[in-house]
């Protein structure tokens, strides 16, 4: 997904709303499209769920 990341030149003319919807909630990385930010968020959520389930393995 690195090729979908936005650089400072691309983000400089974004409105605050555009910046919010195009930025991953977890790592704050801006992406060129909102769908890519959503994909990044889902990766973070899946990794967190996996980490939580690994903690239950000893039970």
mmCIF file as Biopython writes it, N, C-alpha, C and O atoms, coordinates in Angstrom:
data_model
#
loop_
_atom_site.group_PDB
_atom_site.id
_atom_site.type_symbol
_atom_site.label_atom_id
_atom_site.label_alt_id
_atom_site.label_comp_id
_atom_site.label_asym_id
_atom_site.label_entity_id
_atom_site.label_seq_id
_atom_site.pdbx_PDB_ins_code
_atom_site.Cartn_x
_atom_site.Cartn_y
_atom_site.Cartn_z
_atom_site.occupancy
_atom_site.B_iso_or_equiv
_atom_site.auth_seq_id
_atom_site.auth_asym_id
_atom_site.pdbx_PDB_model_num
ATOM 1   N N  . UNK A ? 1  ? 0.816   -1.198  0.000  1.0 0.0 1  A 1 
ATOM 2   C CA . UNK A ? 1  ? 0.000   0.000   0.000  1.0 0.0 1  A 1 
ATOM 3   C C  . UNK A ? 1  ? 0.857   1.258   0.000  1.0 0.0 1  A 1 
ATOM 4   O O  . UNK A ? 1  ? 0.337   2.371   -0.073 1.0 0.0 1  A 1 
ATOM 5   N N  . UNK A ? 2  ? 2.155   1.079   0.081  1.0 0.0 2  A 1 
ATOM 6   C CA . UNK A ? 2  ? 3.036   2.236   0.137  1.0 0.0 2  A 1 
ATOM 7   C C  . UNK A ? 2  ? 2.876   3.129   -1.095 1.0 0.0 2  A 1 
ATOM 8   O O  . UNK A ? 2  ? 3.053   4.344   -1.007 1.0 0.0 2  A 1 
ATOM 9   N N  . UNK A ? 3  ? 2.543   2.531   -2.240 1.0 0.0 3  A 1 
ATOM 10  C CA . UNK A ? 3  ? 2.381   3.332   -3.454 1.0 0.0 3  A 1 
ATOM 11  C C  . UNK A ? 3  ? 1.129   4.207   -3.413 1.0 0.0 3  A 1 
ATOM 12  O O  . UNK A ? 3  ? 0.979   5.105   -4.241 1.0 0.0 3  A 1 
ATOM 13  N N  . UNK A ? 4  ? 0.238   3.960   -2.469 1.0 0.0 4  A 1 
ATOM 14  C CA . UNK A ? 4  ? -0.994  4.741   -2.339 1.0 0.0 4  A 1 
ATOM 15  C C  . UNK A ? 4  ? -0.871  5.874   -1.323 1.0 0.0 4  A 1 
ATOM 16  O O  . UNK A ? 4  ? -1.804  6.657   -1.145 1.0 0.0 4  A 1 
ATOM 17  N N  . UNK A ? 5  ? 0.267   5.959   -0.665 1.0 0.0 5  A 1 
ATOM 18  C CA . UNK A ? 5  ? 0.447   7.002   0.343  1.0 0.0 5  A 1 
ATOM 19  C C  . UNK A ? 5  ? 0.582   8.372   -0.317 1.0 0.0 5  A 1 
ATOM 20  O O  . UNK A ? 5  ? 1.134   8.501   -1.409 1.0 0.0 5  A 1 
ATOM 21  N N  . UNK A ? 6  ? 0.072   9.376   0.359  1.0 0.0 6  A 1 
ATOM 22  C CA . UNK A ? 6  ? 0.151   10.747  -0.145 1.0 0.0 6  A 1 
ATOM 23  C C  . UNK A ? 6  ? 1.352   11.446  0.481  1.0 0.0 6  A 1 
ATOM 24  O O  . UNK A ? 6  ? 1.680   11.219  1.646  1.0 0.0 6  A 1 
ATOM 25  N N  . UNK A ? 7  ? 2.000   12.295  -0.302 1.0 0.0 7  A 1 
ATOM 26  C CA . UNK A ? 7  ? 3.131   13.051  0.240  1.0 0.0 7  A 1 
ATOM 27  C C  . UNK A ? 7  ? 2.668   14.463  0.619  1.0 0.0 7  A 1 
ATOM 28  O O  . UNK A ? 7  ? 1.513   14.829  0.404  1.0 0.0 7  A 1 
ATOM 29  N N  . UNK A ? 8  ? 3.579   15.236  1.179  1.0 0.0 8  A 1 
ATOM 30  C CA . UNK A ? 8  ? 3.232   16.569  1.678  1.0 0.0 8  A 1 
ATOM 31  C C  . UNK A ? 8  ? 2.706   17.476  0.569  1.0 0.0 8  A 1 
ATOM 32  O O  . UNK A ? 8  ? 1.805   18.281  0.806  1.0 0.0 8  A 1 
ATOM 33  N N  . UNK A ? 9  ? 3.253   17.357  -0.627 1.0 0.0 9  A 1 
ATOM 34  C CA . UNK A ? 9  ? 2.793   18.191  -1.737 1.0 0.0 9  A 1 
ATOM 35  C C  . UNK A ? 9  ? 1.339   17.885  -2.094 1.0 0.0 9  A 1 
ATOM 36  O O  . UNK A ? 9  ? 0.573   18.787  -2.433 1.0 0.0 9  A 1 
ATOM 37  N N  . UNK A ? 10 ? 0.970   16.625  -2.017 1.0 0.0 10 A 1 
ATOM 38  C CA . UNK A ? 10 ? -0.407  16.228  -2.336 1.0 0.0 10 A 1 
ATOM 39  C C  . UNK A ? 10 ? -1.389  16.672  -1.257 1.0 0.0 10 A 1 
ATOM 40  O O  . UNK A ? 10 ? -2.516  17.057  -1.566 1.0 0.0 10 A 1 
ATOM 41  N N  . UNK A ? 11 ? -0.976  16.624  -0.015 1.0 0.0 11 A 1 
ATOM 42  C CA . UNK A ? 11 ? -1.890  16.929  1.088  1.0 0.0 11 A 1 
ATOM 43  C C  . UNK A ? 11 ? -2.009  18.422  1.383  1.0 0.0 11 A 1 
ATOM 44  O O  . UNK A ? 11 ? -2.902  18.833  2.125  1.0 0.0 11 A 1 
ATOM 45  N N  . UNK A ? 12 ? -1.136  19.227  0.822  1.0 0.0 12 A 1 
ATOM 46  C CA . UNK A ? 12 ? -1.112  20.648  1.172  1.0 0.0 12 A 1 
ATOM 47  C C  . UNK A ? 12 ? -2.398  21.389  0.810  1.0 0.0 12 A 1 
ATOM 48  O O  . UNK A ? 12 ? -2.750  22.362  1.476  1.0 0.0 12 A 1 
ATOM 49  N N  . UNK A ? 13 ? -3.100  20.952  -0.221 1.0 0.0 13 A 1 
ATOM 50  C CA . UNK A ? 13 ? -4.325  21.653  -0.608 1.0 0.0 13 A 1 
ATOM 51  C C  . UNK A ? 13 ? -5.603  20.930  -0.171 1.0 0.0 13 A 1 
ATOM 52  O O  . UNK A ? 13 ? -6.695  21.296  -0.605 1.0 0.0 13 A 1 
ATOM 53  N N  . UNK A ? 14 ? -5.478  19.919  0.675  1.0 0.0 14 A 1 
ATOM 54  C CA . UNK A ? 14 ? -6.648  19.197  1.176  1.0 0.0 14 A 1 
ATOM 55  C C  . UNK A ? 14 ? -7.368  20.029  2.229  1.0 0.0 14 A 1 
ATOM 56  O O  . UNK A ? 14 ? -6.742  20.759  2.996  1.0 0.0 14 A 1 
ATOM 57  N N  . UNK A ? 15 ? -8.677  19.910  2.253  1.0 0.0 15 A 1 
ATOM 58  C CA . UNK A ? 15 ? -9.467  20.533  3.317  1.0 0.0 15 A 1 
ATOM 59  C C  . UNK A ? 15 ? -9.320  19.665  4.576  1.0 0.0 15 A 1 
ATOM 60  O O  . UNK A ? 15 ? -8.875  18.521  4.483  1.0 0.0 15 A 1 
ATOM 61  N N  . UNK A ? 16 ? -9.684  20.189  5.735  1.0 0.0 16 A 1 
ATOM 62  C CA . UNK A ? 16 ? -9.618  19.363  6.948  1.0 0.0 16 A 1 
ATOM 63  C C  . UNK A ? 16 ? -10.438 18.074  6.829  1.0 0.0 16 A 1 
ATOM 64  O O  . UNK A ? 16 ? -10.018 17.027  7.320  1.0 0.0 16 A 1 
ATOM 65  N N  . UNK A ? 17 ? -11.596 18.145  6.184  1.0 0.0 17 A 1 
ATOM 66  C CA . UNK A ? 17 ? -12.417 16.949  6.007  1.0 0.0 17 A 1 
ATOM 67  C C  . UNK A ? 17 ? -11.712 15.931  5.110  1.0 0.0 17 A 1 
ATOM 68  O O  . UNK A ? 17 ? -11.694 14.739  5.419  1.0 0.0 17 A 1 
ATOM 69  N N  . UNK A ? 18 ? -11.137 16.394  4.009  1.0 0.0 18 A 1 
ATOM 70  C CA . UNK A ? 18 ? -10.394 15.484  3.130  1.0 0.0 18 A 1 
ATOM 71  C C  . UNK A ? 18 ? -9.240  14.827  3.876  1.0 0.0 18 A 1 
ATOM 72  O O  . UNK A ? 18 ? -8.995  13.629  3.728  1.0 0.0 18 A 1 
ATOM 73  N N  . UNK A ? 19 ? -8.540  15.611  4.672  1.0 0.0 19 A 1 
ATOM 74  C CA . UNK A ? 19 ? -7.412  15.073  5.444  1.0 0.0 19 A 1 
ATOM 75  C C  . UNK A ? 19 ? -7.897  13.999  6.420  1.0 0.0 19 A 1 
ATOM 76  O O  . UNK A ? 19 ? -7.244  12.969  6.583  1.0 0.0 19 A 1 
ATOM 77  N N  . UNK A ? 20 ? -9.026  14.234  7.060  1.0 0.0 20 A 1 
ATOM 78  C CA . UNK A ? 20 ? -9.570  13.270  8.022  1.0 0.0 20 A 1 
ATOM 79  C C  . UNK A ? 20 ? -9.952  11.962  7.352  1.0 0.0 20 A 1 
ATOM 80  O O  . UNK A ? 20 ? -9.596  10.890  7.842  1.0 0.0 20 A 1 
ATOM 81  N N  . UNK A ? 21 ? -10.668 12.034  6.244  1.0 0.0 21 A 1 
ATOM 82  C CA . UNK A ? 21 ? -11.149 10.800  5.621  1.0 0.0 21 A 1 
ATOM 83  C C  . UNK A ? 21 ? -10.067 10.065  4.845  1.0 0.0 21 A 1 
ATOM 84  O O  . UNK A ? 21 ? -10.232 8.888   4.526  1.0 0.0 21 A 1 
ATOM 85  N N  . UNK A ? 22 ? -8.960  10.738  4.535  1.0 0.0 22 A 1 
ATOM 86  C CA . UNK A ? 22 ? -7.878  10.096  3.785  1.0 0.0 22 A 1 
ATOM 87  C C  . UNK A ? 22 ? -6.697  9.696   4.669  1.0 0.0 22 A 1 
ATOM 88  O O  . UNK A ? 22 ? -5.649  9.298   4.160  1.0 0.0 22 A 1 
ATOM 89  N N  . UNK A ? 23 ? -6.862  9.798   5.985  1.0 0.0 23 A 1 
ATOM 90  C CA . UNK A ? 23 ? -5.784  9.483   6.917  1.0 0.0 23 A 1 
ATOM 91  C C  . UNK A ? 23 ? -6.181  8.293   7.782  1.0 0.0 23 A 1 
ATOM 92  O O  . UNK A ? 23 ? -7.292  8.240   8.308  1.0 0.0 23 A 1 
ATOM 93  N N  . UNK A ? 24 ? -5.268  7.343   7.925  1.0 0.0 24 A 1 
ATOM 94  C CA . UNK A ? 24 ? -5.512  6.184   8.780  1.0 0.0 24 A 1 
ATOM 95  C C  . UNK A ? 24 ? -5.654  6.645   10.229 1.0 0.0 24 A 1 
ATOM 96  O O  . UNK A ? 24 ? -4.827  7.406   10.730 1.0 0.0 24 A 1 
ATOM 97  N N  . UNK A ? 25 ? -6.689  6.186   10.882 1.0 0.0 25 A 1 
ATOM 98  C CA . UNK A ? 25 ? -6.956  6.545   12.275 1.0 0.0 25 A 1 
ATOM 99  C C  . UNK A ? 25 ? -5.838  6.071   13.202 1.0 0.0 25 A 1 
ATOM 100 O O  . UNK A ? 25 ? -5.525  6.743   14.185 1.0 0.0 25 A 1 
ATOM 101 N N  . UNK A ? 26 ? -5.244  4.939   12.905 1.0 0.0 26 A 1 
ATOM 102 C CA . UNK A ? 26 ? -4.279  4.311   13.807 1.0 0.0 26 A 1 
ATOM 103 C C  . UNK A ? 26 ? -2.853  4.823   13.623 1.0 0.0 26 A 1 
ATOM 104 O O  . UNK A ? 26 ? -2.193  5.155   14.607 1.0 0.0 26 A 1 
ATOM 105 N N  . UNK A ? 27 ? -2.367  4.893   12.396 1.0 0.0 27 A 1 
ATOM 106 C CA . UNK A ? 27 ? -0.967  5.284   12.186 1.0 0.0 27 A 1 
ATOM 107 C C  . UNK A ? 27 ? -0.821  6.706   11.650 1.0 0.0 27 A 1 
ATOM 108 O O  . UNK A ? 27 ? 0.294   7.207   11.506 1.0 0.0 27 A 1 
ATOM 109 N N  . UNK A ? 28 ? -1.944  7.353   11.356 1.0 0.0 28 A 1 
ATOM 110 C CA . UNK A ? 28 ? -1.990  8.745   10.893 1.0 0.0 28 A 1 
ATOM 111 C C  . UNK A ? 28 ? -1.306  8.953   9.542  1.0 0.0 28 A 1 
ATOM 112 O O  . UNK A ? 28 ? -0.933  10.077  9.207  1.0 0.0 28 A 1 
ATOM 113 N N  . UNK A ? 29 ? -1.139  7.901   8.775  1.0 0.0 29 A 1 
ATOM 114 C CA . UNK A ? 29 ? -0.554  7.999   7.445  1.0 0.0 29 A 1 
ATOM 115 C C  . UNK A ? 29 ? -1.613  8.500   6.464  1.0 0.0 29 A 1 
ATOM 116 O O  . UNK A ? 29 ? -2.692  7.913   6.379  1.0 0.0 29 A 1 
ATOM 117 N N  . UNK A ? 30 ? -1.327  9.580   5.718  1.0 0.0 30 A 1 
ATOM 118 C CA . UNK A ? 30 ? -2.293  10.039  4.716  1.0 0.0 30 A 1 
ATOM 119 C C  . UNK A ? 30 ? -2.200  9.205   3.438  1.0 0.0 30 A 1 
ATOM 120 O O  . UNK A ? 30 ? -1.113  8.813   3.013  1.0 0.0 30 A 1 
ATOM 121 N N  . UNK A ? 31 ? -3.344  8.947   2.844  1.0 0.0 31 A 1 
ATOM 122 C CA . UNK A ? 31 ? -3.426  8.183   1.602  1.0 0.0 31 A 1 
ATOM 123 C C  . UNK A ? 31 ? -4.109  9.016   0.532  1.0 0.0 31 A 1 
ATOM 124 O O  . UNK A ? 31 ? -4.862  9.940   0.838  1.0 0.0 31 A 1 
ATOM 125 N N  . UNK A ? 32 ? -3.843  8.684   -0.721 1.0 0.0 32 A 1 
ATOM 126 C CA . UNK A ? 32 ? -4.415  9.435   -1.842 1.0 0.0 32 A 1 
ATOM 127 C C  . UNK A ? 32 ? -5.928  9.290   -1.921 1.0 0.0 32 A 1 
ATOM 128 O O  . UNK A ? 32 ? -6.611  10.197  -2.394 1.0 0.0 32 A 1 
ATOM 129 N N  . UNK A ? 33 ? -6.452  8.174   -1.470 1.0 0.0 33 A 1 
ATOM 130 C CA . UNK A ? 33 ? -7.901  7.931   -1.519 1.0 0.0 33 A 1 
ATOM 131 C C  . UNK A ? 33 ? -8.384  7.409   -0.171 1.0 0.0 33 A 1 
ATOM 132 O O  . UNK A ? 33 ? -7.654  6.721   0.542  1.0 0.0 33 A 1 
ATOM 133 N N  . UNK A ? 34 ? -9.614  7.744   0.162  1.0 0.0 34 A 1 
ATOM 134 C CA . UNK A ? 34 ? -10.192 7.312   1.435  1.0 0.0 34 A 1 
ATOM 135 C C  . UNK A ? 34 ? -10.245 5.795   1.545  1.0 0.0 34 A 1 
ATOM 136 O O  . UNK A ? 34 ? -10.074 5.244   2.632  1.0 0.0 34 A 1 
ATOM 137 N N  . UNK A ? 35 ? -10.481 5.121   0.434  1.0 0.0 35 A 1 
ATOM 138 C CA . UNK A ? 35 ? -10.560 3.657   0.462  1.0 0.0 35 A 1 
ATOM 139 C C  . UNK A ? 35 ? -9.236  3.045   0.923  1.0 0.0 35 A 1 
ATOM 140 O O  . UNK A ? 35 ? -9.235  2.011   1.590  1.0 0.0 35 A 1 
ATOM 141 N N  . UNK A ? 36 ? -8.123  3.667   0.580  1.0 0.0 36 A 1 
ATOM 142 C CA . UNK A ? 36 ? -6.826  3.147   1.009  1.0 0.0 36 A 1 
ATOM 143 C C  . UNK A ? 36 ? -6.602  3.370   2.499  1.0 0.0 36 A 1 
ATOM 144 O O  . UNK A ? 36 ? -6.001  2.530   3.168  1.0 0.0 36 A 1 
ATOM 145 N N  . UNK A ? 37 ? -7.078  4.489   3.023  1.0 0.0 37 A 1 
ATOM 146 C CA . UNK A ? 37 ? -6.998  4.728   4.466  1.0 0.0 37 A 1 
ATOM 147 C C  . UNK A ? 37 ? -7.841  3.696   5.210  1.0 0.0 37 A 1 
ATOM 148 O O  . UNK A ? 37 ? -7.440  3.202   6.264  1.0 0.0 37 A 1 
ATOM 149 N N  . UNK A ? 38 ? -9.003  3.375   4.660  1.0 0.0 38 A 1 
ATOM 150 C CA . UNK A ? 38 ? -9.870  2.365   5.270  1.0 0.0 38 A 1 
ATOM 151 C C  . UNK A ? 38 ? -9.197  0.998   5.262  1.0 0.0 38 A 1 
ATOM 152 O O  . UNK A ? 38 ? -9.287  0.264   6.247  1.0 0.0 38 A 1 
ATOM 153 N N  . UNK A ? 39 ? -8.529  0.647   4.176  1.0 0.0 39 A 1 
ATOM 154 C CA . UNK A ? 39 ? -7.805  -0.628  4.107  1.0 0.0 39 A 1 
ATOM 155 C C  . UNK A ? 39 ? -6.722  -0.682  5.181  1.0 0.0 39 A 1 
ATOM 156 O O  . UNK A ? 39 ? -6.546  -1.711  5.834  1.0 0.0 39 A 1 
ATOM 157 N N  . UNK A ? 40 ? -6.001  0.415   5.365  1.0 0.0 40 A 1 
ATOM 158 C CA . UNK A ? 40 ? -4.953  0.474   6.383  1.0 0.0 40 A 1 
ATOM 159 C C  . UNK A ? 40 ? -5.564  0.287   7.775  1.0 0.0 40 A 1 
ATOM 160 O O  . UNK A ? 40 ? -5.020  -0.448  8.599  1.0 0.0 40 A 1 
ATOM 161 N N  . UNK A ? 41 ? -6.676  0.941   8.030  1.0 0.0 41 A 1 
ATOM 162 C CA . UNK A ? 41 ? -7.349  0.800   9.324  1.0 0.0 41 A 1 
ATOM 163 C C  . UNK A ? 41 ? -7.775  -0.645  9.566  1.0 0.0 41 A 1 
ATOM 164 O O  . UNK A ? 41 ? -7.662  -1.145  10.685 1.0 0.0 41 A 1 
ATOM 165 N N  . UNK A ? 42 ? -8.256  -1.308  8.539  1.0 0.0 42 A 1 
ATOM 166 C CA . UNK A ? 42 ? -8.679  -2.707  8.685  1.0 0.0 42 A 1 
ATOM 167 C C  . UNK A ? 42 ? -7.497  -3.615  8.983  1.0 0.0 42 A 1 
ATOM 168 O O  . UNK A ? 42 ? -7.632  -4.586  9.728  1.0 0.0 42 A 1 
ATOM 169 N N  . UNK A ? 43 ? -6.345  -3.311  8.412  1.0 0.0 43 A 1 
ATOM 170 C CA . UNK A ? 43 ? -5.137  -4.085  8.719  1.0 0.0 43 A 1 
ATOM 171 C C  . UNK A ? 43 ? -4.784  -3.923  10.195 1.0 0.0 43 A 1 
ATOM 172 O O  . UNK A ? 43 ? -4.494  -4.903  10.881 1.0 0.0 43 A 1 
ATOM 173 N N  . UNK A ? 44 ? -4.810  -2.679  10.680 1.0 0.0 44 A 1 
ATOM 174 C CA . UNK A ? 44 ? -4.515  -2.433  12.100 1.0 0.0 44 A 1 
ATOM 175 C C  . UNK A ? 44 ? -5.498  -3.169  13.004 1.0 0.0 44 A 1 
ATOM 176 O O  . UNK A ? 44 ? -5.101  -3.757  14.011 1.0 0.0 44 A 1 
ATOM 177 N N  . UNK A ? 45 ? -6.781  -3.136  12.644 1.0 0.0 45 A 1 
ATOM 178 C CA . UNK A ? 45 ? -7.803  -3.801  13.455 1.0 0.0 45 A 1 
ATOM 179 C C  . UNK A ? 45 ? -7.623  -5.313  13.449 1.0 0.0 45 A 1 
ATOM 180 O O  . UNK A ? 45 ? -7.807  -5.966  14.476 1.0 0.0 45 A 1 
ATOM 181 N N  . UNK A ? 46 ? -7.265  -5.867  12.305 1.0 0.0 46 A 1 
ATOM 182 C CA . UNK A ? 46 ? -7.041  -7.314  12.222 1.0 0.0 46 A 1 
ATOM 183 C C  . UNK A ? 46 ? -5.826  -7.719  13.053 1.0 0.0 46 A 1 
ATOM 184 O O  . UNK A ? 46 ? -5.853  -8.745  13.733 1.0 0.0 46 A 1 
ATOM 185 N N  . UNK A ? 47 ? -4.775  -6.929  13.001 1.0 0.0 47 A 1 
ATOM 186 C CA . UNK A ? 47 ? -3.583  -7.233  13.796 1.0 0.0 47 A 1 
ATOM 187 C C  . UNK A ? 47 ? -3.879  -7.135  15.293 1.0 0.0 47 A 1 
ATOM 188 O O  . UNK A ? 47 ? -3.381  -7.940  16.080 1.0 0.0 47 A 1 
ATOM 189 N N  . UNK A ? 48 ? -4.682  -6.158  15.682 1.0 0.0 48 A 1 
ATOM 190 C CA . UNK A ? 48 ? -5.052  -6.024  17.092 1.0 0.0 48 A 1 
ATOM 191 C C  . UNK A ? 48 ? -5.896  -7.215  17.541 1.0 0.0 48 A 1 
ATOM 192 O O  . UNK A ? 48 ? -5.710  -7.729  18.644 1.0 0.0 48 A 1 
ATOM 193 N N  . UNK A ? 49 ? -6.816  -7.650  16.693 1.0 0.0 49 A 1 
ATOM 194 C CA . UNK A ? 49 ? -7.644  -8.813  17.029 1.0 0.0 49 A 1 
ATOM 195 C C  . UNK A ? 49 ? -6.786  -10.063 17.142 1.0 0.0 49 A 1 
ATOM 196 O O  . UNK A ? 49 ? -6.999  -10.890 18.028 1.0 0.0 49 A 1 
ATOM 197 N N  . UNK A ? 50 ? -5.831  -10.197 16.257 1.0 0.0 50 A 1 
ATOM 198 C CA . UNK A ? 50 ? -4.922  -11.341 16.301 1.0 0.0 50 A 1 
ATOM 199 C C  . UNK A ? 50 ? -4.095  -11.319 17.587 1.0 0.0 50 A 1 
ATOM 200 O O  . UNK A ? 50 ? -3.901  -12.353 18.227 1.0 0.0 50 A 1 
ATOM 201 N N  . UNK A ? 51 ? -3.616  -10.147 17.954 1.0 0.0 51 A 1 
ATOM 202 C CA . UNK A ? 51 ? -2.836  -10.024 19.186 1.0 0.0 51 A 1 
ATOM 203 C C  . UNK A ? 51 ? -3.687  -10.381 20.404 1.0 0.0 51 A 1 
ATOM 204 O O  . UNK A ? 51 ? -3.205  -11.026 21.336 1.0 0.0 51 A 1 
ATOM 205 N N  . UNK A ? 52 ? -4.948  -9.961  20.393 1.0 0.0 52 A 1 
ATOM 206 C CA . UNK A ? 52 ? -5.838  -10.297 21.512 1.0 0.0 52 A 1 
ATOM 207 C C  . UNK A ? 52 ? -6.090  -11.800 21.568 1.0 0.0 52 A 1 
ATOM 208 O O  . UNK A ? 52 ? -6.109  -12.383 22.652 1.0 0.0 52 A 1 
ATOM 209 N N  . UNK A ? 53 ? -6.282  -12.425 20.427 1.0 0.0 53 A 1 
ATOM 210 C CA . UNK A ? 53 ? -6.562  -13.865 20.417 1.0 0.0 53 A 1 
ATOM 211 C C  . UNK A ? 53 ? -5.325  -14.668 20.800 1.0 0.0 53 A 1 
ATOM 212 O O  . UNK A ? 53 ? -5.454  -15.740 21.391 1.0 0.0 53 A 1 
ATOM 213 N N  . UNK A ? 54 ? -4.132  -14.178 20.480 1.0 0.0 54 A 1 
ATOM 214 C CA . UNK A ? 54 ? -2.905  -14.856 20.896 1.0 0.0 54 A 1 
ATOM 215 C C  . UNK A ? 54 ? -2.753  -14.826 22.408 1.0 0.0 54 A 1 
ATOM 216 O O  . UNK A ? 54 ? -2.185  -15.748 22.993 1.0 0.0 54 A 1 
ATOM 217 N N  . UNK A ? 55 ? -3.252  -13.785 23.041 1.0 0.0 55 A 1 
ATOM 218 C CA . UNK A ? 55 ? -3.202  -13.692 24.491 1.0 0.0 55 A 1 
ATOM 219 C C  . UNK A ? 55 ? -4.090  -14.715 25.169 1.0 0.0 55 A 1 
ATOM 220 O O  . UNK A ? 55 ? -3.859  -15.070 26.325 1.0 0.0 55 A 1 
ATOM 221 N N  . UNK A ? 56 ? -5.106  -15.193 24.462 1.0 0.0 56 A 1 
ATOM 222 C CA . UNK A ? 56 ? -6.020  -16.191 25.013 1.0 0.0 56 A 1 
ATOM 223 C C  . UNK A ? 56 ? -5.524  -17.613 24.792 1.0 0.0 56 A 1 
ATOM 224 O O  . UNK A ? 56 ? -6.130  -18.557 25.299 1.0 0.0 56 A 1 
ATOM 225 N N  . UNK A ? 57 ? -4.448  -17.785 24.054 1.0 0.0 57 A 1 
ATOM 226 C CA . UNK A ? 57 ? -3.967  -19.122 23.694 1.0 0.0 57 A 1 
ATOM 227 C C  . UNK A ? 57 ? -3.550  -19.938 24.916 1.0 0.0 57 A 1 
ATOM 228 O O  . UNK A ? 57 ? -3.642  -21.165 24.896 1.0 0.0 57 A 1 
ATOM 229 N N  . UNK A ? 58 ? -3.099  -19.281 25.968 1.0 0.0 58 A 1 
ATOM 230 C CA . UNK A ? 58 ? -2.660  -19.998 27.152 1.0 0.0 58 A 1 
ATOM 231 C C  . UNK A ? 58 ? -3.794  -20.437 28.062 1.0 0.0 58 A 1 
ATOM 232 O O  . UNK A ? 58 ? -3.552  -21.149 29.038 1.0 0.0 58 A 1 
ATOM 233 N N  . UNK A ? 59 ? -5.002  -20.040 27.775 1.0 0.0 59 A 1 
ATOM 234 C CA . UNK A ? 59 ? -6.142  -20.362 28.648 1.0 0.0 59 A 1 
ATOM 235 C C  . UNK A ? 59 ? -6.627  -21.768 28.463 1.0 0.0 59 A 1 
ATOM 236 O O  . UNK A ? 59 ? -7.577  -22.185 29.126 1.0 0.0 59 A 1 
#
